[in-house]
């Protein structure tokens, strides 16, 4: 999996992307968060610090998982493989990793 390092600006832009995709205005998002109508505009402008708690609340409102937000390149097949891998024992995981290294 590709390493993704997002800046604060890129995180705000990704929120905007999903906000537009879900057709939710910054005004509505601020209200959904239980704040003023300008609250999210102020986050977008950097006037208010985006905290982890607020980010998680935003993702919940937008119905976006953290995986979708931070790892947008994962396909449903990738997600299935990860779920199966996570269900394996430590020994089985190591066997798969060793095999993958050999195949690479």
N, C-alpha and C positions, 0 to 999 in steps of 0.2 A: 504494500500500500504506500502511496506517495505521501511524503511528509508535507503537511500543510501548516504554514505559519502565517496567521492573519494579523494585520495591524488593527488598531482601534478603528481607523477609518474604514478598512475593509469589512470589519464586523458590522459597523453601522450601515455600510452599503448593502451587505447581505440581508440585514433586517429589512432595508428598503425594498430589496428585490422580492423577498417573501411577502412583505406588506402589500406591494403592488400586485403580486401574483394572486393574493387572496382578496384584493380589492378593499383593503382596509386603510383608511387615511391615517395620517399621523395624529390628527385631531381625535379620531375614534379610538386609536390605540391608547392615547393618553387617558381618555375617559375610561376605557376598559381596565386600565391599570389602577384606576381609582384616584386619579390626579386631575389637574386642570387640563383644559383643552390644548394648552400650549406646552404641556409637560414633555411630550415626546419630541416636539420641535426643538426644545431646549437641549434634549439629549443629543439629537442629531447635529446641533450646532456646537456641541462640546461645552455648553454652559453648565450642564448637569452631568456628573460622572455616571456612566453606565456601569452598574454593579452586576455581579454574577446573579444575584437574586432577581434583579429587574430583567436581565437577559433571559433567565429561565421562565419568568412570568410572560415575557413577550413571546417566546417560543411556544408556550402553552396556549396563549391566546391565538397565535397564528397556526396552531396545530402542526408545528414543525418539530421533529425530533432533533436532539443534539447531533445525532449521526448525520441526518440530512443537512443540518446547518454547517457542520464542520467538515464533513466528508462527502461532498456532493457528487463525487465520481463513483460512489458505490452503486452498483446495479442491484436489482433484487436477487440475482444469482450470487453476487458477492456477499450479500447479507446472509443468504442461506448457507453459504460455505462457512462464514464466520460463526453462525449459530451452531452448525454441526461441529466445527472445530472446538468451540467453547464447551461443548458437551462431552468432549473426550477426557479421558484420564491424562494425567501428566506424562505418563510413559507413552501413551498413544500420540499425544501432541508432539513429543520429542521425535518419535518415529516419523511422523508426517513432516516435521521441519527438516530432519536429516534427509529424507527422500527429496524434498523440494530443493535442498542445497545441491544434491547430486544431479538433479534434472536441470538445474540452472546452468 
